[in-house]
Structure formats: structure tokens, C-alpha cells
């Protein structure tokens, strides 16, 4: 499949009036940076390419519907369901919709910048989902000035906002001359390396370190995301298309050995000769 569009392509499609769902802004907001207010549109920067299967009854191929069933096996209507949290064994606190609605954050269009930090200070483990922020109407000069300033100083703006009744924290950075907003996970959701069990065993030898260095150098190059794809999803799509036309796919050859494996084998062999 094709790669996700960058914001320049999205805006070009929108300007030309092309029929493209990806070019449609999904939300509008305002970046609040001190006394500066910059109107923006939010675009999805990624899209799912997975396959969602329908479930059919294997006897008559009718669609299978899901239903709610109590632990005793009784069918329960959706309007008879309540939300609850288990606080102890078989002890639940029941919460109704009105109580939860009172706790929802106040609706706002403001994307409030709380601080600006060096990009290197935000660990990648906090990154969750990227969005493009495009200029909305007048004030594009301030928009592009902010993008240029973040790029020049290699900084990101940490911001908070409310979208669709949910609070978010995110990092605004410059990408390809435009602004990208990446939602951030909360600190408690990230596992520190210090929580992992330290590796056991002996210290690496000089030869083993040298082999690892050679392997890394042999595989060094420029990253091209188009070289990596979900081969299973693509194969399933090919199978679906073929079966829809009453055809069958030929047997696939065995996967060839990857280059990295052969390189590692060669380096191990050379290590033994040291």
C-alpha cells in the first residue's frame, strides 16, 4: 500500500477539491502560546491498514451478531448495563452516566502550550499517535514562524488540550516545514528499563564486541520506510481479490534467507578464525 500522505500533500488535495478522506480535517483548534493564538486544523498522520473480518455462520453464511450475556448465561439488553469498577473481590463500585459526565473536562478548542523543551528531552517511549496541524485561515505567518523557530532550536512545545471529552498531552514539533502534534502517554504508562531484570552471564569479550560492531557497520544505511511492509496483510488482500474472482493463488515459495542472517553467519565464522 501507499505511504501515509504528508501535510503538504493533504493540503494540496484539499485545495484542489479532490475526493480524499485523508485530506479532511478531523478537528479544529487554536494553539495558545502566551498571548499568541494560532488557528489550526488537525489531520490524521497515520491510518490503519489492517484487515477487519466479518464473522459468518458456517452453515448458512449469515452474519453472526454479538450479544451481552451475564455470567449466568442470561442475555442482557444494552440499556440494562451499568459501568462499575471492582475494588475488592466481588465488590464493585457502580457509576452512572450522569456522575461520569460531571467529571468530564470542560470542552475547549485551545491547545495550550505549557512549556518548550529540547526535543532530546522527550523520550520516544512516551510517543503515542501523530497528527498533522495545518494552518486554518488567517494567521499562517505565525504558524510558519512557530514551525521555523522549533526547527531552528531543535525544540518541541509541550501542550495540553481537550478533544471529544478527553484530555490530552502532546508534543508539537516541526516536520517538513509544518507542525506535527504527537500525543504523549502518561508517565505511569511507560515501563522504565530499570524495572527490567538485568542480564545475567559473563562479560562480553573483545572479539564479541568487535563482531557486533562489524555487524552494525555492515548493515548501516539510510532508512527507507517503503522497504518495510506488512507482508501478511498484503498476502491476505491478494487472496481475497483472487477468491472474489473465482481464482486461487499459487503456492508461495519458501521465504529466502534474510541478508542480515547471512552477514551474521559470515561474521561469526570470521570470529572463530581470530
Residue pairs with C-beta under 8 A, 6 or more apart in sequence:
1 49
1 229
1 234
3 225
3 226
4 22
4 45
4 46
4 47
5 13
5 22
5 23
6 132
6 175
6 176
6 178
7 43
7 45
7 132
7 134
7 175
7 176
7 178
7 180
8 176
8 177
8 178
10 22
10 23
10 43
10 132
10 134
11 23
11 134
13 20
13 22
13 23
14 20
14 23
14 24
14 25
22 43
22 44
22 47
23 43
24 43
25 41
25 42
25 43
25 134
25 136
26 42
26 43
26 44
27 41
27 42
27 163
27 164
28 39
28 40
28 41
28 42
28 109
28 136
29 39
29 40
29 42
29 109
29 110
29 111
29 161
29 163
30 37
30 38
30 39
30 40
30 109
30 110
30 111
31 37
31 38
31 40
31 111
31 113
31 133
31 143
31 146
31 157
31 159
31 172
31 179
32 110
32 111
32 112
32 113
33 113
33 146
33 157
34 113
36 142
37 139
38 135
38 139
38 142
38 143
38 146
39 135
39 136
39 137
39 138
39 139
40 111
40 133
40 134
40 135
40 136
40 143
40 179
41 133
41 134
41 135
41 136
42 131
42 132
42 133
42 134
42 163
42 181
43 131
43 132
43 133
43 134
44 131
44 132
45 130
45 131
45 132
45 180
46 129
46 130
49 230
49 233
50 230
50 233
51 233
51 236
51 237
54 63
55 63
55 64
56 62
56 63
56 64
57 63
57 64
67 75
68 75
68 76
68 77
68 78
68 81
69 75
69 76
70 76
82 94
82 95
82 96
83 94
83 95
83 96
83 97
83 100
84 92
84 93
84 94
84 95
85 92
85 93
85 95
86 92
87 93
104 165
105 162
105 165
105 166
105 167
106 162
107 162
107 165
108 161
108 162
110 161
111 159
111 160
111 161
111 170
111 172
111 181
112 159
112 160
112 161
113 157
113 158
113 159
113 172
114 158
114 159
114 160
115 157
115 158
116 150
116 155
116 156
116 157
116 158
117 155
117 156
117 158
118 154
118 155
118 156
119 154
119 155
119 156
119 173
120 154
122 156
122 158
122 171
122 184
123 190
125 185
125 190
125 191
126 184
126 185
126 187
126 190
127 171
127 182
127 184
127 185
128 182
128 183
128 184
128 185
129 182
129 183
130 180
130 181
130 182
130 183
131 180
131 181
131 182
131 183
132 178
132 179
132 180
132 181
133 172
133 178
133 179
133 180
133 181
134 178
134 179
135 143
135 144
143 179
144 177
146 157
146 179
147 174
147 177
147 178
147 179
148 174
149 155
150 156
150 157
150 172
150 173
150 174
150 179
151 174
155 173
156 171
156 172
156 173
157 171
157 172
157 173
158 169
158 170
158 171
158 172
158 184
159 169
159 170
159 171
159 172
159 181
160 167
160 168
160 169
160 170
161 167
161 168
161 170
162 168
168 183
169 183
169 184
169 186
170 181
170 182
170 183
170 184
171 181
171 182
171 184
172 179
172 180
172 181
173 179
173 180
173 182
174 180
204 212
207 271
207 274
208 271
210 271
211 267
211 268
211 270
211 271
214 267
215 263
215 264
215 267
218 263
218 267
219 260
219 263
235 252
238 249
239 249
242 248
242 249
